[in-house]
Amino acid sequence: MKIAKNTVVTVEYKLSDAQNNLIEDGSQPMVYLHGGYENTLPKIEEELEGKDVGYTNTIQIEPDDAFGDYDPALVKVEPRSRLPEPLEVGMQFEGMPDGDNDEEAMIFTVTDIADDKVVLDGNHPLAGMALRFELKVADVREATDEEIAHEHVHGAHGHHHGDDEDDGEEGDHFRSQPIH
């Protein structure tokens, strides 16, 4: 079966930066609903459109087509007293960007902690990076009516309605959040 709109695609992958430094080893395959549902990067969908099981290729995706350029305006320094304890680098908090109050809340990651100040970064961890994906199509199947209605995959490596909100394997958050 060829990859087309409303097929569920299982892709084995490795993710590296443009200098081939490994970012994610793809120990769990990426499983997504193909067809513009924002379940993976559009350039990955574009590359895999019309391909079959067994197809392999390495593609490089520039920041504009991945997670955007790094925006220094999304870095904030906040008083430590405004954040809960215990506080560690890598923790994430939802917050509002500085400026326009009409903007949507975003996720900020703690990147540095000094005595009474905390650096929060609202950029995606991969922002500003060209990304190299080694892709291998492992499976393609028709999506169920329910998957199409919900616009994401159900079952193994997909989303489970009614299950405890467990984020699953490390790295799954890159595959389970809409990418713009």
WOLIN-V931000 format. One record per residue. N is the residue number from 1. OMEGA is omega in radians with two decimals (none if undefined). Layout:
<<N OMEGA> <N OMEGA>>
//
This chain:
<<1 3.13> <2 3.10> <3 -3.14> <4 3.12> <5 3.11> <6 2.91> <7 3.06> <8 -3.04> <9 3.03> <10 -3.07> <11 2.95> <12 -3.04> <13 2.89> <14 -3.13> <15 3.11> <16 2.99> <17 -3.07> <18 3.11> <19 -3.14> <20 2.99> <21 -3.07> <22 3.08> <23 -3.13> <24 -3.05> <25 3.10> <26 -3.11> <27 2.99> <28 -3.14> <29 3.02> <30 3.12> <31 -3.06> <32 3.06> <33 -3.06> <34 3.02> <35 3.06> <36 -3.14> <37 3.12> <38 3.10> <39 3.04> <40 -3.14> <41 -3.14> <42 -3.14> <43 3.06> <44 3.09> <45 3.14> <46 -3.14> <47 -3.02> <48 3.14> <49 3.07> <50 -3.11> <51 -3.11> <52 3.00> <53 -3.14> <54 3.12> <55 3.08> <56 3.05> <57 3.00> <58 3.14> <59 3.05> <60 -3.12> <61 -3.12> <62 -3.08> <63 -3.12> <64 -3.13> <65 3.14> <66 -3.07> <67 3.06> <68 3.08> <69 3.06> <70 -3.10> <71 -3.13> <72 3.13> <73 3.13> <74 3.08> <75 -3.12> <76 2.99> <77 -3.08> <78 3.02> <79 -3.12> <80 -3.10> <81 3.14> <82 -3.07> <83 -3.10> <84 3.03> <85 -0.08> <86 -3.07> <87 -3.13> <88 3.01> <89 -3.13> <90 3.10> <91 -3.12> <92 -3.14> <93 3.04> <94 -3.14> <95 -3.13> <96 3.04> <97 3.10> <98 3.06> <99 -3.01> <100 3.14> <101 3.13> <102 -3.10> <103 3.11> <104 3.06> <105 3.14> <106 -3.14> <107 3.07> <108 3.12> <109 3.06> <110 -3.12> <111 3.13> <112 3.09> <113 3.03> <114 -3.03> <115 -3.07> <116 -3.12> <117 3.11> <118 3.07> <119 3.12> <120 -3.10> <121 3.13> <122 3.09> <123 2.99> <124 -3.12> <125 -3.12> <126 3.13> <127 3.10> <128 -3.10> <129 2.90> <130 -3.05> <131 3.12> <132 3.13> <133 2.92> <134 -3.03> <135 3.00> <136 -3.14> <137 -3.10> <138 -3.11> <139 3.04> <140 3.09> <141 3.04> <142 3.05> <143 3.06> <144 3.08> <145 -3.14> <146 3.11> <147 3.12> <148 3.14> <149 -3.12> <150 3.10> <151 3.03> <152 -3.09> <153 3.00> <154 3.09> <155 -3.07> <156 3.13> <157 3.11> <158 -3.08> <159 3.11> <160 3.10> <161 3.09> <162 3.10> <163 3.02> <164 -3.10> <165 3.10> <166 -3.09> <167 3.06> <168 -3.08> <169 3.07> <170 -3.14> <171 -3.13> <172 -3.10> <173 3.09> <174 -3.10> <175 -2.99> <176 -3.14> <177 3.07> <178 -3.12> <179 -3.11> <180 none>>
//
